[in-house]
Structures are given as C-alpha cells and as structure tokens.
Amino acid sequence: MFPRKILPSKTQNKLSPRDIGVTWGYLARDEYNDRVTWYSQGDRFLRMRTKDDGSWINKMGGVTSYLSNNHLIPADDEIEKQIKQIKVGDFIKIEGYLSNIYFDVGTNGYYIWNSSTSRTDDGGGACEIIYVTKVSWLEEN
C-alpha cells in the first residue's frame, strides 16, 4: 500500500487560486455580518473575530450552519477571471461540482484533497472544494 498524503499547499494554490467565504441566512444580513471581521492568515482557513462580545452568535444557533470556506477550482481561464472579480459583499451564485482531488505520484504514493459534504462541520477538512463552471452576480434581496 502506498502512503497517502495531503496535497501540498503549492499544488492546492495552483489548482485553486482563490478561496471565498460564503455566508447565508442570518449571518448574511448586514446587521450581523457588520459585527464580524473575516480573515485568513494565508493558510486557506476562514477565521472570524466579532467586534462585540459575540453572545448573539449562540442565540442564533452558532455560525457553522451559515457559512462555508470554499476553495474554487476554475473550469477555464474565463471562469478564473470571474472568480478573481468576486468582492466582499457580493451576492453571487456559483455553479459547479464538489470535488475530491486525487494526485498519483507513482511509487511515492498519492495525495488527496477532499471536499466536505456537510453543512455543519468545522476545522481542518471542513472546506468545500468546488470545480466552478459558472459564476453569476445576483441582486441583493
């Protein structure tokens, strides 16, 4: 049996040049989203810091059911351009496929990078990996 390894970050960056955090439900409303600072430390994890005591988060049922960190793999150069145009606050629709990446390195084993398929997980491995075939900008509801 060959060793299984996590796909190296350099390869992840080539496949998926952009990550986006997506919120929906109560967390997408300005009254709540404005209370949060979203950030990443360059490690492909989505992090948040509340601008207040954060007690409202538990009253709303937490955040893990209302956000996702998405690693986007563009289907082609045009999709990659569109992905790079996504800005904070945009209302978007992403079409594509959840993907698991398998990268065979012969006798040295293989690398994997698996997508989450749950809406309530968090931490390492909770990100969605999406092969993006279409990006649409929507009007705010």
Long-range contacts (C-beta under 8 A, 24 or more apart in sequence): 2-107, 2-108, 2-109, 2-110, 3-108, 3-109, 3-110, 4-109, 4-110, 4-111, 4-112, 5-109, 5-110, 5-111, 5-112, 6-111, 6-112, 6-113, 7-101, 7-103, 7-111, 7-112, 7-113, 8-111, 9-44, 11-103, 11-111, 12-44, 12-71, 12-113, 15-73, 15-101, 15-113, 16-71, 16-72, 16-73, 16-129, 17-72, 17-74, 17-80, 17-83, 17-84, 18-72, 18-83, 18-84, 18-86, 19-44, 19-46, 19-69, 19-70, 19-71, 19-72, 19-127, 20-69, 20-70, 20-72, 20-83, 20-86, 21-46, 21-67, 21-68, 21-69, 21-70, 22-67, 22-68, 22-70, 22-92, 22-94, 23-66, 23-67, 24-66, 24-67, 25-65, 25-66, 26-60, 26-66, 27-60, 27-63, 27-66, 27-67, 28-66, 32-56, 32-60, 38-88, 44-69, 44-71, 44-127, 45-69, 45-124, 46-127, 64-119, 64-120, 64-121, 64-122, 64-126, 65-119, 65-120, 68-116, 68-119, 68-127, 68-128, 69-126, 69-127, 69-128, 70-94, 70-127, 70-128, 70-129, 70-130, 71-127, 71-128, 71-129, 71-130, 72-130, 72-132, 73-99, 73-129, 73-130, 73-131, 73-132, 74-132, 75-131, 75-132, 75-133, 79-132, 79-133, 79-134, 79-135, 82-135, 83-132, 83-135, 86-135, 90-137, 91-137, 91-138, 91-139, 91-140, 91-141, 92-135, 92-136, 92-137, 92-138, 93-134, 93-135, 93-136, 93-138, 94-130, 94-132, 94-134, 94-135, 95-132, 95-133, 95-134, 95-135, 95-136, 96-130, 96-131, 96-132, 96-133, 96-134, 97-130, 97-131, 97-133, 98-128, 98-129, 98-130, 99-129, 99-130, 99-131, 100-129, 101-129
